[in-house]
Amino acid sequence: MKQNSDDILSRADHRDGMTVPEGYFEQFTARMTARLPERPELTAPDNRLQPPASLWQRVRPYVYMAAMFAGVWCMLRMFTLMTAENPQPLESNPVIAEALGNDSFVDDYVFGDLNQWDLYDDLMESGFDPDSLVISDSMVPVHD
């Protein structure tokens, strides 16, 4: 009868099935080079096969690099303009100042986007005191 061993590692086969004959890799490079076909165009470069590079082909990497740096500069400039601590006043831009001076533009595009609660919130944030309003008798509607 077979004797059972409690040591599982001693019973397992430690080989993974990947074996190579002795001395296989010692001459591997020489054997592989001997089997490859000859390619004389790789050993002796011939300048007649490739035409000389044009001016654009020589300058193109530098133009691309300059365009990349210009794009990065423009992007950073836009980020700093959008996140400026003190924004430009609207009066400094003549186009916006003219548009805000036109009553029909303000009615159509500015007041059309505001609702009553936005106006109340803006008044309260700016420090408006509702007790400062004086309501006269002529302003109170009369109901019959």
C-alpha positions as CSV (number, residue, x, y, z in Angstrom):
1,M,0.0,0.0,0.0
2,K,1.2,3.5,-0.7
3,Q,2.2,5.7,2.1
4,N,0.4,9.1,2.2
5,S,2.5,12.0,3.0
6,D,1.1,15.0,4.8
7,D,3.6,17.3,3.0
8,I,1.7,18.4,-0.2
9,L,4.7,20.3,-1.7
10,S,6.8,17.1,-1.7
11,R,4.1,15.3,-3.8
12,A,3.7,18.2,-6.3
13,D,5.8,18.3,-9.4
14,H,7.9,21.4,-9.3
15,R,8.6,21.6,-13.1
16,D,6.4,23.9,-15.1
17,G,6.9,22.1,-18.4
18,M,9.1,24.8,-19.9
19,T,12.5,23.3,-20.5
20,V,15.2,24.2,-23.0
21,P,18.1,22.0,-24.1
22,E,21.4,22.6,-22.5
23,G,23.4,25.4,-24.2
24,Y,20.5,26.6,-26.3
25,F,20.9,30.3,-25.6
26,E,24.7,30.4,-25.8
27,Q,24.7,30.3,-29.7
28,F,21.2,31.6,-30.2
29,T,22.2,34.9,-31.8
30,A,24.6,33.3,-34.3
31,R,22.1,30.7,-35.3
32,M,19.3,33.3,-35.8
33,T,21.6,35.6,-37.9
34,A,22.5,32.6,-40.1
35,R,18.9,31.8,-40.8
36,L,17.9,35.4,-41.8
37,P,18.0,36.3,-45.6
38,E,20.6,38.7,-46.8
39,R,19.5,42.4,-47.2
40,P,22.3,44.4,-48.9
41,E,20.3,47.7,-48.8
42,L,20.6,47.7,-45.1
43,T,24.3,47.3,-44.9
44,A,25.3,49.9,-47.5
45,P,23.2,53.1,-47.3
46,D,22.5,54.6,-50.7
47,N,21.6,58.3,-50.6
48,R,20.0,58.0,-54.1
49,L,17.1,56.1,-52.7
50,Q,15.8,58.9,-50.5
51,P,15.5,62.5,-51.9
52,P,16.9,65.3,-49.7
53,A,14.5,66.8,-47.2
54,S,12.7,69.9,-48.3
55,L,12.7,73.2,-46.4
56,W,9.3,72.5,-44.9
57,Q,10.3,69.0,-43.8
58,R,13.3,70.5,-41.9
59,V,11.3,73.4,-40.4
60,R,8.1,71.6,-39.6
61,P,9.0,70.4,-36.1
62,Y,10.0,73.9,-35.0
63,V,6.8,75.4,-36.5
64,Y,4.7,72.8,-34.7
65,M,6.5,73.5,-31.4
66,A,6.0,77.2,-31.8
67,A,2.3,76.7,-32.5
68,M,2.1,74.5,-29.4
69,F,3.7,77.1,-27.2
70,A,1.5,79.8,-28.6
71,G,-1.6,77.7,-27.9
72,V,-0.5,77.1,-24.3
73,W,0.2,80.8,-23.8
74,C,-3.3,81.7,-25.2
75,M,-4.9,79.1,-23.0
76,L,-3.2,80.4,-19.9
77,R,-4.0,84.0,-20.8
78,M,-7.7,83.1,-21.1
79,F,-7.7,81.3,-17.8
80,T,-6.1,84.3,-16.1
81,L,-8.7,86.7,-17.7
82,M,-11.6,84.4,-16.6
83,T,-10.4,84.1,-13.0
84,A,-9.3,87.7,-12.5
85,E,-9.8,89.0,-9.0
86,N,-11.1,92.5,-10.1
87,P,-13.2,92.1,-13.2
88,Q,-13.4,94.9,-15.8
89,P,-16.3,97.3,-15.3
90,L,-19.0,97.1,-17.9
91,E,-18.6,100.8,-18.7
92,S,-15.1,100.2,-20.0
93,N,-16.4,98.1,-22.8
94,P,-18.2,100.5,-25.3
95,V,-20.2,97.8,-26.9
96,I,-21.7,96.6,-23.6
97,A,-22.2,100.1,-22.4
98,E,-24.1,101.0,-25.5
99,A,-26.3,97.9,-25.3
100,L,-27.1,98.5,-21.6
101,G,-28.0,102.1,-22.5
102,N,-30.7,100.8,-25.0
103,D,-34.0,100.3,-23.1
104,S,-35.4,97.8,-25.6
105,F,-32.2,95.7,-25.3
106,V,-32.4,95.8,-21.5
107,D,-36.1,94.9,-21.5
108,D,-35.7,92.0,-23.9
109,Y,-32.4,90.4,-22.7
110,V,-31.7,91.5,-19.2
111,F,-35.1,91.8,-17.5
112,G,-36.4,88.9,-19.4
113,D,-34.0,86.6,-17.6
114,L,-34.8,87.9,-14.1
115,N,-37.6,86.8,-11.9
116,Q,-39.1,88.6,-8.9
117,W,-37.3,86.6,-6.3
118,D,-33.9,87.3,-8.0
119,L,-34.6,91.0,-7.7
120,Y,-35.6,90.7,-4.0
121,D,-32.5,88.7,-3.3
122,D,-30.3,91.2,-5.0
123,L,-31.9,94.1,-3.2
124,M,-31.4,92.4,0.2
125,E,-27.8,91.5,-0.6
126,S,-27.0,95.1,-1.5
127,G,-28.3,96.3,1.9
128,F,-31.8,97.6,0.9
129,D,-33.9,98.5,3.9
130,P,-37.7,97.9,3.2
131,D,-38.6,100.2,6.1
132,S,-37.2,103.1,4.1
133,L,-40.0,103.0,1.6
134,V,-42.7,105.5,2.1
135,I,-46.1,104.5,0.8
136,S,-48.5,107.3,0.3
137,D,-52.3,107.0,0.1
138,S,-52.3,107.5,-3.6
139,M,-50.2,104.3,-4.1
140,V,-52.5,102.0,-2.2
141,P,-55.1,100.4,-4.5
142,V,-58.7,100.9,-3.5
143,H,-60.9,97.8,-3.6
144,D,-64.7,98.2,-3.8
